[in-house]
Structure formats: structure tokens, C-alpha cells
Amino acid sequence: MGLVEGLTEFLPISSTGHLILAEQLLHFNYPQAKLFEVVIQSGAIFAVCIIYLQRISHLFKGVLGKGSAQDVREQRQLFLSLSIAFLPLAILGLLFHKAIKAYLFHAIPVATSFIIGGLIILWIERRELKSPHKTTKARLESITLTDAVKLGFFQALALIPGTSRSGATIIGGMVLGLSRPLATEFSFFLAIPTLLLASLYELWKARHDFVSSDTGILLAGTLTSFISAWIVIKMLISWVSKHNFVPFAWYRIAFGIVILITHYAHIIEWQS
């Protein structure tokens, strides 16, 4: 489970969707399952924080007023943009989380989202190939508050399991005029408050499920999540500078089709 979380959290293939399917395959339906998912997610959060530690430190120094006037202004602008971009998912999540979990946290909705998301990525990438969009933003600090609101709503699409938070944010950023590397970097930065606050909220709700004997399992899952997420982030940073997301789109489509075939052929009894 830690490996699934770390490998999929920052790729445009949906960590939530993969975790739902992994849970069903592994019969991971223990009372502590939700607590486990939340804790191992912290490994992925820690990985992105370590990789961008210097950049994050620079951001907070600027927010606290340390640096030149221009740098302070730019870092406060970025902090505000990240805060605003976080809000749509947080608000919509609080309003509709129970309904979404009841109706969509199952294999068939996840497989459908995999396929639809893959087709959308293919469409965006084909449009980009035929008529490359002009990137109007070169740095994170140049992202406007209007852009942040729009990116926040793109990220909120990830409330639908199988959509992919990172994929929706990156593709949305490209549509808004961000370069692929810049959109990816913003997605990484936005993941920190999004995943951290969501994890703290879920951790508080699941706090009574913790027992001391689970410590070893939680540490193993978290460490695995951290290592695999760290590798994926490093690879993705290099990938986006030279490649597009077409391979991920085809993976989503193929995986979604496999889920549907195995379900309707009664090869695997997915919860639909």
C-alpha cells in the first residue's frame, strides 16, 4: 500500500483510485485501514518537502518579510496563490465527501474515471502538438490570483476518485498558459497544504482506531511511501522537461479497461 501511494501520488494516474483497487485486491478492509492510508500519505508529503526544502524555506522567509521588497512581495503573492488554490477542493470536499465516498469509491466508477481522464489527456496533448499554446507564465511567482482560483477548481476535480489531483492540476495549468514544468512544480507545491491538511483532518477522525501494535506497520508503509514518492518526483521533474503525458494517458485507459473486463467477466469480484 505504501508503494502504491508513493508511486501514484504525484503522477497523473490517481493515487486514490489505485489505493481503492489495491485495498480490494488485498482485502485491506480492517478498522484501521483509513488511519493507515492517512499516515502513509505523510510519507509522500515529506518527500516533496525534502526535495523542495530550500524553495519552501525561501517562500516562508519572504512571507515573514525577510529579503528585498520585490522578493517579499513575490513570495507573499505565491503564498496567497497557493492558499486560494487550495480552497475549492477543501470546501467542496467538506460538502460532498460523504456522498462521493458512498457512490464513487468503487472499482467501476474508478475505472470509468481512469478512461475518461486518459482520453482528456490525449485530447489536450494532441491539441498541444498541433498548435502549441503560448506560455504566458515563467515563474511560480507570476501566477495570478485569478489563475490560482481556476487551478483550485481543476484540482477539485480530483474529488472524483480516478481523476488524479496532480494530473488535473498540471493539465489545467497548461490550459491556462503555464509551461509543463511550471504547472508540474505548482502541482507539487499545492500538494503540500492539500495533502497535509486533508491528512490531519482524516487523522483526527480516525484517531480512535490507533493501537500501539500498529506502529511497525504504519512505519513500514510510511517509509515505503516516502522512498517511492521521492523517486517518482525526481523522475517526473526530469520527464516533463522533455516529454508529454501521452504514456500516462494510455496507461490510464488500458488499466481502466482491464478493470472493466475483469469485473464483467467475473475474473475479479470488484466492489462496483
Solvent accessible surface area in square Angstrom, and as a share of the most:
residue,aa,sasa,rsa
1,M,34,0.15
2,G,4,0.04
3,L,97,0.48
4,V,42,0.24
5,E,1,0.01
6,G,0,0.00
7,L,74,0.37
8,T,8,0.05
9,E,9,0.04
10,F,0,0.00
11,L,29,0.14
12,P,1,0.00
13,I,12,0.06
14,S,4,0.02
15,S,13,0.09
16,T,52,0.30
17,G,0,0.00
18,H,18,0.08
19,L,15,0.07
20,I,13,0.07
21,L,4,0.02
22,A,13,0.10
23,E,38,0.17
24,Q,30,0.13
25,L,97,0.48
26,L,107,0.53
27,H,136,0.61
28,F,37,0.15
29,N,123,0.63
30,Y,129,0.49
31,P,107,0.67
32,Q,54,0.24
33,A,12,0.10
34,K,61,0.26
35,L,5,0.02
36,F,16,0.07
37,E,32,0.15
38,V,9,0.05
39,V,34,0.19
40,I,0,0.00
41,Q,37,0.17
42,S,46,0.30
43,G,2,0.02
44,A,0,0.00
45,I,9,0.04
46,F,114,0.48
47,A,0,0.00
48,V,0,0.00
49,C,32,0.19
50,I,72,0.36
51,I,37,0.19
52,Y,29,0.11
53,L,107,0.53
54,Q,159,0.71
55,R,52,0.19
56,I,25,0.13
57,S,45,0.29
58,H,72,0.32
59,L,8,0.04
60,F,97,0.40
61,K,108,0.46
62,G,0,0.00
63,V,37,0.21
64,L,128,0.63
65,G,36,0.35
66,K,125,0.53
67,G,60,0.57
68,S,71,0.46
69,A,81,0.62
70,Q,107,0.48
71,D,29,0.15
72,V,18,0.10
73,R,148,0.54
74,E,32,0.14
75,Q,1,0.00
76,R,120,0.44
77,Q,58,0.26
78,L,0,0.00
79,F,82,0.34
80,L,83,0.41
81,S,0,0.00
82,L,12,0.06
83,S,43,0.28
84,I,39,0.20
85,A,0,0.00
86,F,31,0.13
87,L,86,0.43
88,P,12,0.08
89,L,25,0.13
90,A,24,0.18
91,I,94,0.48
92,L,54,0.27
93,G,11,0.11
94,L,122,0.61
95,L,121,0.60
96,F,104,0.43
97,H,48,0.21
98,K,176,0.74
99,A,51,0.39
100,I,25,0.13
101,K,85,0.36
102,A,62,0.48
103,Y,164,0.62
104,L,55,0.27
105,F,45,0.19
106,H,50,0.22
107,A,0,0.00
108,I,27,0.14
109,P,29,0.18
110,V,0,0.00
111,A,0,0.00
112,T,59,0.34
113,S,16,0.11
114,F,1,0.01
115,I,32,0.16
116,I,93,0.47
117,G,13,0.13
118,G,0,0.00
119,L,97,0.48
120,I,86,0.44
121,I,9,0.05
122,L,34,0.17
123,W,150,0.53
124,I,10,0.05
125,E,7,0.03
126,R,156,0.57
127,R,109,0.40
128,E,37,0.17
129,L,147,0.73
130,K,150,0.63
131,S,76,0.49
132,P,99,0.62
133,H,53,0.24
134,K,172,0.73
135,T,63,0.37
136,T,89,0.52
137,K,34,0.14
138,A,90,0.70
139,R,116,0.42
140,L,6,0.03
141,E,18,0.08
142,S,45,0.29
143,I,0,0.00
144,T,59,0.35
145,L,67,0.33
146,T,82,0.48
147,D,13,0.07
148,A,0,0.00
149,V,62,0.36
150,K,93,0.40
151,L,1,0.01
152,G,0,0.00
153,F,113,0.47
154,F,57,0.24
155,Q,0,0.00
156,A,9,0.07
157,L,90,0.45
158,A,21,0.16
159,L,35,0.17
160,I,74,0.38
161,P,2,0.01
162,G,1,0.01
163,T,32,0.18
164,S,5,0.03
165,R,21,0.08
166,S,1,0.01
167,G,5,0.05
168,A,13,0.10
169,T,0,0.00
170,I,1,0.00
171,I,14,0.07
172,G,0,0.00
173,G,0,0.00
174,M,6,0.03
175,V,63,0.36
176,L,40,0.20
177,G,8,0.07
178,L,0,0.00
179,S,32,0.20
180,R,34,0.12
181,P,61,0.38
182,L,10,0.05
183,A,1,0.01
184,T,2,0.01
185,E,47,0.21
186,F,0,0.00
187,S,0,0.00
188,F,1,0.00
189,F,5,0.02
190,L,0,0.00
191,A,0,0.00
192,I,27,0.14
193,P,36,0.23
194,T,4,0.02
195,L,10,0.05
196,L,78,0.39
197,L,83,0.42
198,A,42,0.33
199,S,8,0.05
200,L,95,0.47
201,Y,106,0.40
202,E,24,0.11
203,L,67,0.33
204,W,162,0.57
205,K,97,0.41
206,A,7,0.05
207,R,100,0.36
208,H,147,0.65
209,D,50,0.26
210,F,99,0.41
211,V,70,0.40
212,S,92,0.59
213,S,95,0.61
214,D,23,0.12
215,T,59,0.34
216,G,48,0.46
217,I,105,0.53
218,L,17,0.09
219,L,117,0.58
220,A,60,0.46
221,G,7,0.07
222,T,30,0.18
223,L,107,0.53
224,T,54,0.31
225,S,0,0.00
226,F,48,0.20
227,I,87,0.44
228,S,6,0.04
229,A,0,0.00
230,W,98,0.34
231,I,79,0.40
232,V,10,0.06
233,I,0,0.00
234,K,97,0.41
235,M,128,0.57
236,L,3,0.01
237,I,67,0.34
238,S,69,0.45
239,W,75,0.26
240,V,8,0.04
241,S,70,0.45
242,K,166,0.70
243,H,89,0.40
244,N,57,0.29
245,F,1,0.00
246,V,42,0.24
247,P,69,0.43
248,F,35,0.15
249,A,0,0.00
250,W,145,0.51
251,Y,91,0.35
252,R,1,0.00
253,I,15,0.08
254,A,54,0.42
255,F,52,0.22
256,G,0,0.00
257,I,76,0.39
258,V,77,0.44
259,I,3,0.02
260,L,44,0.22
261,I,100,0.51
262,T,18,0.10
263,H,34,0.15
264,Y,143,0.54
265,A,57,0.44
266,H,137,0.61
267,I,118,0.60
268,I,56,0.29
269,E,134,0.60
270,W,15,0.05
271,Q,110,0.49
272,S,78,0.50
